[in-house]
């Protein structure tokens, strides 16, 4: 069975993007055995460009940046998109509403882990 292609709106630095790529592929290999790996479309942003938007609290600009990438990935065959940027939670709902495929957000996974551990306060 062929794997479905997933789009990844990557972290804001390559340092944060590499672990996502590695972990996704490790999980695919664990589930399917070697030599399998994920079918991914990744978009990594210019830190200077993205950080300038974050520093100005230009959430409309952030949304436009992410949305352009998400639509490109959707057009390219992605069946879901992973939002792998913590700061992206500020535009996740609008992004999800603007695309026709599921959006998987890192903050959902964090919330699940916090709930499962019964934590009351967390720092990210």
Beta strands, then each sheet from edge to edge (+ up, - down):
strand 1: 6-9
strand 2: 40-43
strand 3: 80-83
strand 4: 102-105
sheet 1: 2+ 1+ 3+ 4+
end
